[in-house]
Amino acid sequence: MTQPDPTPGAVPGAQSNAQLNVLIALPTYDNSVHFDFAMALARLMETFKERGVRFEYIHTASSHIIRARNFFANYFLSHTEYTHVLFLDTDMDFSREAVPRLIAGNKPVAGIACPYRFFDVERQITSEDVGLSLREWQEKTVDYNTAIRTDEQGSSTVSNGWVEVNHIGTGIFLIRRDALEALVPVTQRYRPPAQYAPYLPDGNFYAFFDTVGEKGVYLSEDLSFCQRVRGVGMSVWALIDEKIVHHGTSAISGTFLRSLERRGHTGK
């Protein structure tokens, strides 16, 4: 497990970002990261330094992703100098501006819509797909890690790439401090697991990401967290116009907004 790595402070003159202090949380299974992610993270750190955004990073290798995410959230909560915690999965590739846009949105909880890293090779190509390149067809038909929130008429509004959602996956996921603090009174508290206890001297280990059920369906840790957030009256948002590459056995890339447009789900 890696403790936060201090980095240079704010660049002089960058007053608008002077109060920001981001804890970058990097969970891995076995300490491995994809090379493209390493380059994206390096670009992000350069951008933060250029714009006067303070940051540190923390890492743990664990086969128990829920426990790891809970550790990051509790470490963040107990260190009040941080304004945001940024979860980054280490198999993602994203643009230099992706995370700064998340921060600038000033949402309680926000993420970037990412394509899943698996693809149904049995999916049928239809006449509606004539003229699409293979990459465009894949972008259109792959599933993404979010669900847009709609009104009673089934409509939603996308503004500058932002849309309110029921949930968003934790691959590129930003939590503002006040959102996590709002969850404390309604979240089960435990003693920290032995492996994390030295890093949490206050003795608190809130189960922010523990899974819950909904209508008899088992929810993943990201859906469970988002459900808790909405349960305390806060909103969850997604940027859906950023191109994200998700690396697995193959690289799956896509921009969710373009996928929706090609499926006919957005107005012209």
Secondary structure, DSSP 8 states (H G I E B T S, - for coil): -B---------TT-GGGTT-EEEEEEEESSS---HHHHHHHHHHHHHHHHHT-EEEEEEEE-S-HHHHHHHHHHHHHH-TT-SEEEEE-TTEE--TTHHHHHHHHT-SEEEE--B-S---TT----GGGTT--HHHHHHHHS-BSEEE---TTS----BTTEEEEEEE-SSEEEEEHHHHHHHGGGS-EE---TTTGGG-TT--EE-TT---EETTEE--HHHHHHHHHHHTT--EEEE-SS-EEEESSSEEEE-HHHHHHHTT-S--
